[in-house]
């Protein structure tokens, strides 16, 4: 696929949209490909892509290795983005926040009418850095997004006899710990993104009547989520 110059614009545009769903595909032609010096334009695109249905793209092994080397260098040099100074943060509330999961590893964030933000689970602070994989709190965050209704139900409290035989409400405490980790990660992430959100209510809080945790922000799955 051609990605440089005028001929590369449709392909680049489609790839950018895969990362940021706010990008429109209106008036974008089919992507251009080249083989043995001969250029060919793919069939007219669908409304969400410059590639026709059934089109599969691949990378040459050397290209993939070069790309991996470049990304590794960038990650090695990358420094954490500090939180915006408090005086410069935009006032907001959790009810203004919408988090859309575009995949199991990435979200798109909207806060009121402000520009959207595309973040990975690592950007949001949900990475187990020792094992280089999502943390347990991220797994619970995914379950919250996928749940209908969107809440985290707590297991029933154990009676005193159960406490004597076992270690107590271990599962409830684990869920509470994961909830606390989610709240802490979201607060830190939104400060870094430049928002000042009051400490109360929490992003996710206990609904005592229904014995569950519920989000004070909007969370949903995109049509492309899988």
N, C-alpha and C positions, 0 to 999 in steps of 0.2 A: 504494500500500500504506500502511496506517495503521501508524505506528510510535510513537505517543504514547498514554499512558493504558492502561487495561485492554485495550482492543481492539488496541493495538499490541504487546502482550506476545508473542504467537506469532511475529510477523514479526521482532521484535528478537532473540528467543531463537534463531531459526534463523540469522540473520546472525551472531550471536556464535559459534554453533557452527562456522560456516564458518571462523572465525579460530582457535578453540580447540576441538579435537576431544575434549577431556575433558568438555565440556558435554553432558549427556544430553538427549535429545529426548523422554524418557518423559513422558506426560501433557500433551503440548503439542498444542493444537488447531490447526486450519488457520488460516492468516493471514487477516486482514481487509483488504479493499480498499474504496475509496470512489470513486465517480464521479458527478458532478452531484448531490452531496449524498446519494446512496443508498449505503448500506453493504451489503457482501456478504461472507460468509465462504467461503473457498475449500474445496474438498473435503478430507476427512480426510487428514492428511499421511502421507508415508512415514516409515520409522523414523529417517531422518536429516534431515528437512526439514519445515517447516510449509507448503511449497508442493507441490501435486500434480505428478505427472510431466508433463513437457511445458510447464510454466508458465514463461513468459519475462517478466522484469521490465524496465521501462525507466524512464528519468528524463526529465522535461521539460528542455529545453535550458537554461532559466533556472536550474532547480534544480541541474543539473550544473555550470553556471558558478559558482553560489554556493558549491557544495560544493568545487570546485577552488580558489576564492579563499580559503576558510576553511583548507583543508589547506595551501596555500602559505604562509599567514600563520603557521600552527602550525609548519611546517618551518623557516621563517626564524627563529622565536623559539626553536626547540628547541636545547638545549645537550647535548653528549655526556654520558652518564651516567658518572661516575668509577667506577673499580674500588673494590670494597668494601675497607676496611682489612684487612690480612692477619690481624689478630687476630680479626676478625669473620667470616672466611670459613669455610664448611663443608668439613671434610676430605672428599676424594673421590678416586677413581681413574678412569682412562679406561675400565676394564672395567665401571664402574658406569654409564657414559654411553650413552644411546640417542638417536640423532638420526634423526628421521623426516621425510623430505621430503614436505610436503603439496602443494607445487607447485614449479615451476622457480625460484621466487623466495622461498619461505618454508619454514621447518622448525619442528618441534616437538621440544623437548629434554626428556628425562627423565634425572635423575641420582638413581639409587637410588629411595627412597621420597619424595623431595622433590617439591614442586609443580612442574608442568611449566612450560616457558617457550616462548612463540611468538616467533620471531625471523625477520627478513628477512635476505637476503644482505647488505644494508647494515648492519643491526644487528651482524652477525657480523664486519664489517670487510672484506667482499669486494666493495666498490664501487669502480669506476674513477671517481673524483670529477671528473676532467677531462672525461670523456665521458658521465657520468651513466648508466652501465650496469654490469652485472656485470664484475668483473675476470677475467682469464684463469684465476686460481686457482679461482674459483667454477666455471668450466666443467669443470676437472679434478675438482673435488669432486662435481659432478653425474655425471660419468662413473664415478667410484668407486661412487656409490650405485646406479647402473644396471647395473654390471658383475656378471657371474656367472661365476666366484666374484668376490667383492668385493675387488678388488685392482687396482693400476695396474701393468701389465706394462711393463718397460723394453725398448726396442729392443736388438738384439744390439750388442755392442761392436764397433767398427770395427777392422780390422787396420791395421798401420803404413802400408801402401800407400794405404789410404783416407785416412789422416790427411795424407799428403803431397799428395793430390789435392784434398782438401776442407778444411774447417775443424775437423775432429775430430768428437767425439761431440756435436754440437750439440743434437740432439733429446733425448738423455739428460740433458744439462745443463739444458735447458729444463724437462723434467719434474721434475728435482731442485729447480730454483728454485721451480716452482709448489708442489711438496710442502712446501718450507720456508715459503713464504708461507701455506699452509693451516695448518701447525703454529703459526706465529706468531699468525695471526688467531684460531685456536681458543683458544690459551692466554689471549690478551688478553680475548676474549669471556667465557670462563668465570670469569676473575678479576672482571670487571665484574658478572657474574651472582651472584657471592658464593661461589665455590668455590675451595678451595686444593687443587690437584692437583700431585703431585710432578713434578719436571722430567724424570725418567726413569721409564718409557719415554716416548718422544715419542708424540703422538696418532697419527701415521702414521710407520712406520719400515720400513727396508729388510729384506726377506727375502733374504739373500744366496744361499741355496740355490736359490730359484726366480727370482732376479733380478727382483724386483718390490717394490712398496711395498704394505703392508697396514695397515689401521686397527687400533688397539688399543681402539677403541670400537665399539659396534654402530651400524650405519647401515642404514636400510631405506626403502622407498617406501610411502606410504600408499595405500589403495585408491582414493583420489581423485586420485592423482598423474597428471599428464599433461604 
